[in-house]
Every structure is written in C-alpha cells, then in structure tokens.
Amino acid sequence: MNANLRKTLTIIAIPIALSCSTANSVADANGVNDLTPISENSWNYARARHLVERAGFGDKPINIERLVTMGPRAAVRELVYFQSIPSTLPAFDHSGIHDSGIEPFPASRPAATKLAQDTGEAIGVKVKPKGNRRLQPVVDRFFYWLRSSMLETRRVALWWANRMLITKRPLEEKMTLFWHGHFATNEEKVRDYRKILNQNEVFREYGTGNFKDLLIAVSQDPAMLAFLDAGVNIKGSPNENFAREIMELFTMGVGNYSEQDIREAARAFTGWNYSDLQFVVNTEEHDTSDKTFLGRTGAWDGLDIIDMILEKRVTAEYISGKIYKFFVRENITPQLQKELGATLYSSGYEITPLLEKIFLSKDFYSSASMGTHIKSPVELVISTYKKLGLDIIPGVPDFFDTTKSLGQILLFPPTVAGWAGGRSWITPGLLLARGNFVYDTVFPNINFLPSDRYPENYQIGVVAERLATGADIATATQPEDSYATSASNNMVDRDEEFNTRLGSYRGWRMAIEKVKPIIRTSAQLNLTQMVLAAKCKTSEDAIDYLIKRFFAVPIDQDTKKLIANFLTDQLGTNDIKEASTFSEEALRETFHLLLSLPEYQLG
C-alpha cells in the first residue's frame, strides 16, 4: 500500500458509530413506527437510493434517478410486483458430476464400506473380486462425491451471486437471500448440490408469494428433509429436529408452543422423506394415531400441523417481524409487529402486500431506518460490484473466499438459525477485511491461486506430493510423524481393505477433473472514465460523485476534504481532465481509501 495512503487511512479510521445519527441529514426525523405511506412530494434521490439498496443491492445513479421520476408508489410497485419483468438469466450450468448409482448416498464412509462388504457393491461401485484394497474403489467414490458436490455448490453460489448482480428483478433475489437465512440449510450436511440448488429455486419461486405455499414447499424439500433428519423420523421412534425448528425458527418463535407440542408434531411428520430429489411419504413409517397439538386432538399429519401453526396470529407476527428486521431495522416495537402481523394474517399470508406496505411507509424512510443497516458480506460485495457497473462477478478475488473471510458463505450457513447479522458483521478484524476486499477488487492479486483447484485439507496435498515423488501408497499415506522421507525406504505395501487417506486424495483428484473451473477474470474497471462521464472537473467533484454513487450515508466535510487532498496529491493537480491520461492508479487508491471508511458499511 502507498505510504501516504496508509497514513491517511490511519487518520480517518475512526470507530464506526453504528447509530442512526449518520443518516439524519437524509432521512425524516419524523415517521418512526408510522406505517402510513409517504407523500409524493417527500420523494427524492436519497429515498429512492434507500429503497433500491434495501429491496435490492443498490444501483447506478442513472437507474436511481429513473425511480425518482416515477414517484414512490410506482417505484415500489415496480420492485415488488416484478413478475411482469422478463427474466432472461441463464440456468445453472451443471458439471455433470452426478449419476444415479450414487443414490442413495451413504451417511458416512463406514456406512459405505459396510454396505459394500455386506452386498458386494455401494455407491454404484462393485467390490474388487480379489487383491489388495478390495474396497478402495468404493472409498474413492465416496470421497469423490463429497468433494465434487462441495465444489459444485461453490459454483451454485457464484451462479446465484451473478443473478443478484445483473437481475432486473432485484427483490426476487433479495427475498431468496432472506429465505436462505430463515430456512437455513447447508451443503456440509445435505451433501448434494442438486438439493441445495433446488431449494434455492423454491425460495425464488415462492419467495414473494404465499407463505403457506412456501412453508409446505420447504417442509417437503429434500434439502430440508436431509438437513433435519427426516430419514430417522419414523413411527415408534420420532425424531424431533424438524418439528422443533418449524415452530422455534420457521414460524412461531420461542414461547408459543410446549415441549409436548414438539413431540406430537414430530409424530405427525413421521414418514415424510425423500427419494433422491423427490418428496415421498412412507406410509408404513407414518404414525396414524391421534395426536394432541396446540390443544387440538386428531389423527394429524404434517399438513395438518402446518395449517394449525398458520391459524395462530403469532405466526403472522413472527414472520412479518423477521421480514421487517431484514429490510428495515433490527429494533421493532411490539405494537408495530402486531400491526404488520395483522396485514400478513388478513391477506391469508400473502407476502407481497406486506412488502409493499413496508416499502411505502414513513417508517421505512425515517431517520431510524435510513443508513442504519450494517451490510452483510454478501450485500457489501454484490452492491459494490453493482455500483461499479460490473456485469459479472470477478473470479479474482474469489467470491466464495472473499465472503468467507468477511463471515458469510452462501449455501453454507453456520447453523439452522442462519447468520446472526447486525453488529456481528463488524469487528476490528472484519472491518479491515472489508477494506481488503475493496483493495483486492481494484488491485487484483497477480499471485492469485484459486482455492477451488487446490485442496484445503493439508493431508491431501501431502499425499499427492509424496506419490508424485515416487512413494508407494502405503508410505505416501502415512501420518507426518512416521513418514519415510526417502522413496528408497518405501515400506512393503500393506494388506488392507481400503486406505482412507488414499481415498480422500483420489476423490479430490477426480472431483477436480469433473467439476468445471470458475472463470478467473478480474474486475474490468475504469474509474477515470466513470468520473469523466459524471462531468467531474476537480478532485472535490470526483469525491462528491463517488460518495453519491457508493454511499448511503453522508461523509463529514473534514474527511471529504482529507480524501480529496489525497487524490490531488496523487494526481499532482486538481484538474481531473488534465490528469485523465494517468489518473487511474490514483483514483483506485483513493477509491480504496474511500470505501474503507466505516460509513461504507452502512446501507
């Protein structure tokens, strides 16, 4: 980093306030908790920018200005009732890593080898008739699917990120992101990218429709069934995982049901399972006897439980409250939550009218709401790329690794409760990582190595290196502390049924062969062209324009002046046009400096 830039960063790296005070100059002090619509004459650029930032991922000034001319009602309706806007985004491009022989995929490596021992075949692979490591092909196949599904899931995440970036229907993808955090499942347990992809499509299809339809679709979705152990929820031995989460996290919230209700609901969901990608009800495993749930007794099944949950007004209040916290602000009064819940309940759980009400409300544009949301890593990355005018997610830096370093990995939420969000996104270390993301975007690493082409597991790399230098299998797969470093001292090949380390190495190698590589282009930027097109004449003009384009909150005058002076010093002039033939590097350094400000983390 340039020494002057580092010095300037040190001067302005003040602690982030994380309060609504930063937004007071652009938001109405009145209107807090008021759900009545804003007036046409109060509509302006700041409010239009706020709308598209929250209901989507931000946008370029020219598109925000179009929303200003439309007025608040037309702008909100265009975003919320997006179905009339054609969707021409490409479907996911599968690598072709799956075949029917993989199904049903064993729960573990021991389960795979036991099945092979008992039946002579597992995961579509037969046991070798004789020789050493007769079960090795089964073990190789097991690890192949684990590795390849994980890598393909990373490609699904990138495909989704590109949808967020270029969609003409931003709320569709923003609601998909919301439901992914609400009905959180991850690839590490599901272990099938196809199920994860299909669930993502469910969120997209039902995300702004009817919550009952969405809840049923998710409850019968193979990804959710696999994640919450539907396979072991059977008559006589019910598993309570899904029954607990559907009430605690997905619909009602803690305190609105009893432990007995959980046990009875679990019995009602017995037999719900999946076969590959299809929902099935195994009738012989379903408990048909009477259950007492929420005070009512009958031979209930899973759909009956869902109906009874939705009959409770607290469900509408809980769901509308979570939607509000995601789109508006974390703090919601009980009275406001009841009012929003009444809107959702009276509409029969239609989500779109609720969103329209929120996005038109005075509360949404109040000082308590505007510029007070800490952007999640995904929101930060996507909105930065979108405001830069990119039409593809760069491969350098890597999207998956970037968001991982910031605390969020799409399709890999940490728990069934999703991400904590809010202040958890910001620590001193994470704030520095956010600045590094900007730096890596404008100054791509020329020594970049894609992590999807190199194993994260150190031992896999060690085995590969040893085999490449001539070690036999038994020696190559020894633990580090007992490895014979010389190929001339190789051990006699061990007589064994299989070698797990060898299987892990071969599985990774086969996965790399099959999974399509990610396109590794860096962001195509021209900040000089950007500021010239905006008719910026001076360094001050350029900074003002960049703030208008990228920030949702104002920057104090002293900081603006400091950054403008830095740009002038780097250019050797205050005349942007005069410096246009050599200004790109200085503008990129200044851009990094500007977007490293704490204020940029708020939207």
Secondary structure as UniProt FT lines:
FT   HELIX           3..12
FT   HELIX           20..23
FT   TURN            24..26
FT   TURN            32..33
FT   HELIX           40..42
FT   HELIX           45..55
FT   HELIX           61..70
FT   HELIX           72..80
FT   HELIX           82..84
FT   HELIX           100..102
FT   HELIX           109..119
FT   STRAND          121..122
FT   TURN            123..124
FT   STRAND          125..126
FT   TURN            134..135
FT   HELIX           136..166
FT   HELIX           170..182
FT   HELIX           187..190
FT   HELIX           193..206
FT   TURN            207..208
FT   HELIX           211..219
FT   HELIX           222..227
FT   TURN            228..229
FT   HELIX           230..232
FT   TURN            235..236
FT   HELIX           241..248
FT   TURN            249..251
FT   TURN            254..255
FT   HELIX           259..268
FT   TURN            269..271
FT   STRAND          272..275
FT   TURN            276..277
FT   STRAND          278..281
FT   HELIX           283..285
FT   STRAND          291..293
FT   TURN            294..295
FT   STRAND          296..298
FT   HELIX           302..311
FT   HELIX           313..327
FT   HELIX           334..346
FT   TURN            347..348
FT   HELIX           351..360
FT   TURN            362..365
FT   TURN            367..371
FT   HELIX           377..388
FT   HELIX           399..406
FT   TURN            410..411
FT   TURN            416..417
FT   HELIX           422..425
FT   HELIX           428..442
FT   TURN            446..447
FT   HELIX           451..453
FT   HELIX           458..468
FT   TURN            469..470
FT   HELIX           473..476
FT   HELIX           480..482
FT   HELIX           487..489
FT   HELIX           500..514
FT   HELIX           527..533
FT   TURN            534..535
FT   HELIX           539..550
FT   HELIX           557..571
FT   TURN            576..582
FT   HELIX           584..595
FT   HELIX           598..601
//
